[in-house]
Amino acid sequence: MKVLITGAPGVLGKAVTALVEQEGGYDLRLSDTVPLETPHEFVAADLAQSEEVTRCDHNCH
């Protein structure tokens, strides 16, 4: 299952990412307005823009 984590470089985003990584079994897609170095898929998006939200969550279940 693919999981989208928004605000990935923030305090909460980092904590959620670490927890989901520990749980295992998920493909992570991280998102923020600023590019991020990560081994996971990353999508730069401004969630205030509906078209970017649609692009960001494409194929996430």
Rosetta silent file (secondary structure, phi, psi, omega in degrees, C-alpha in Angstrom):
SEQUENCE: MKVLITGAPGVLGKAVTALVEQEGGYDLRLSDTVPLETPHEFVAADLAQSEEVTRCDHNCH
SCORE:     score description
SCORE:     0.000 S_00000001
   1 L     0.000  141.905  178.975    0.000    0.000    0.000 S_00000001
   2 E   -97.640  134.559 -179.151    1.226    3.502   -0.807 S_00000001
   3 E  -121.188  129.788  177.537    1.004    6.159    1.937 S_00000001
   4 E   -96.266  125.407  176.079    1.184    9.900    1.329 S_00000001
   5 E  -117.774  114.315  179.555    2.800   11.962    4.097 S_00000001
   6 E   -91.051  156.819 -178.249    2.457   15.723    3.649 S_00000001
   7 L    64.760   33.835 -171.654    4.706   18.214    5.391 S_00000001
   8 L   -54.658  -38.041 -178.336    7.390   15.526    5.361 S_00000001
   9 L   -80.948   -4.491  179.302   10.361   17.671    6.476 S_00000001
  10 L   -77.242  173.332 -178.545    8.457   19.062    9.481 S_00000001
  11 H   -58.882  -50.969 -179.218    8.595   17.693   13.011 S_00000001
  12 H   -67.676  -41.020  178.476    5.350   15.742   12.706 S_00000001
  13 H   -59.895  -42.424  177.805    6.112   14.611    9.145 S_00000001
  14 H   -64.314  -42.128 -179.058    9.481   13.204   10.207 S_00000001
  15 H   -65.351  -44.142  179.785    7.917   11.407   13.177 S_00000001
  16 H   -65.508  -42.008  178.249    5.125    9.879   11.082 S_00000001
  17 H   -58.441  -47.037  179.998    7.610    8.829    8.391 S_00000001
  18 H   -61.526  -41.825  179.908    9.792    7.082   10.977 S_00000001
  19 H   -65.193  -42.714 -179.536    6.797    5.263   12.488 S_00000001
  20 H   -68.668  -37.363  176.087    5.522    4.069    9.119 S_00000001
  21 H   -61.455  -43.100  179.305    9.033    2.940    8.136 S_00000001
  22 H   -63.291  -39.519 -179.541    9.273    0.914   11.376 S_00000001
  23 H   -63.612  -39.868  178.657    5.885   -0.670   10.726 S_00000001
  24 L    75.504  166.595  177.259    7.030   -1.756    7.266 S_00000001
  25 L    83.727    8.321 -178.249    4.985   -2.951    4.331 S_00000001
  26 L  -124.769  143.971  169.844    4.229    0.502    2.931 S_00000001
  27 E   -94.931  122.692 -177.206    5.555    2.471   -0.032 S_00000001
  28 E   -94.913  138.561  169.931    5.958    6.056    1.132 S_00000001
  29 E  -121.354  116.872 -178.703    5.305    9.135   -0.964 S_00000001
  30 E  -101.452  150.820 -177.807    6.461   12.280    0.807 S_00000001
  31 E  -143.070  147.557  172.358    5.337   15.777   -0.039 S_00000001
  32 E  -169.615  173.358  177.980    6.169   19.381    0.790 S_00000001
  33 L   -80.903  -18.368 -177.521    6.601   22.697   -0.994 S_00000001
  34 L  -110.782  134.267  178.659   10.392   22.447   -0.621 S_00000001
  35 L   -55.341  149.164 -174.618   12.444   19.640   -2.225 S_00000001
  36 L  -136.876  131.570  172.872   13.599   16.954    0.195 S_00000001
  37 L   -76.557  120.270 -177.448   16.438   14.427    0.020 S_00000001
  38 L  -156.891  149.260  174.357   14.798   11.089    0.752 S_00000001
  39 L   -77.022   -8.231 -178.750   15.034    7.457   -0.302 S_00000001
  40 L   -94.512  165.114  174.510   11.253    7.552   -0.758 S_00000001
  41 E   -60.893  139.327  179.980    9.221    8.946   -3.630 S_00000001
  42 E  -129.920  137.800  175.997    8.878   12.731   -3.266 S_00000001
  43 E  -127.488  119.528  174.772    6.350   15.114   -4.815 S_00000001
  44 E   -78.558  123.373 -177.611    6.784   18.877   -4.476 S_00000001
  45 L  -155.860  144.654  172.598    3.307   20.322   -4.027 S_00000001
  46 L  -100.459  109.593 -174.391    1.460   23.267   -2.505 S_00000001
  47 L   -70.834   -2.827  173.256   -1.620   21.724   -0.914 S_00000001
  48 L   -80.576   -9.628 -179.543   -3.452   25.041   -1.173 S_00000001
  49 L  -107.068  113.394 -172.898   -3.633   24.361   -4.937 S_00000001
  50 H   -58.663  -36.748 -179.718   -6.245   21.696   -5.763 S_00000001
  51 H   -67.186  -30.392  177.399   -4.521   20.561   -8.970 S_00000001
  52 H   -74.803  -32.792  175.727   -1.323   19.922   -7.023 S_00000001
  53 H   -63.769  -45.062  179.490   -3.251   17.896   -4.430 S_00000001
  54 H   -59.937  -43.905  179.179   -4.691   15.756   -7.221 S_00000001
  55 H   -65.864  -38.148 -176.481   -1.203   15.202   -8.676 S_00000001
  56 H   -67.805  -40.047 -175.510    0.216   14.470   -5.237 S_00000001
  57 L   -96.370    7.529  178.875   -2.290   11.778   -4.282 S_00000001
  58 L   -58.379  125.635  179.828   -2.465   10.088   -7.693 S_00000001
  59 L    68.471   16.661  172.882   -2.307    6.295   -7.167 S_00000001
  60 L   -94.793  133.264 -179.492   -2.146    6.577   -3.366 S_00000001
  61 L  -127.300    0.000    0.000   -4.574    4.261   -1.574 S_00000001
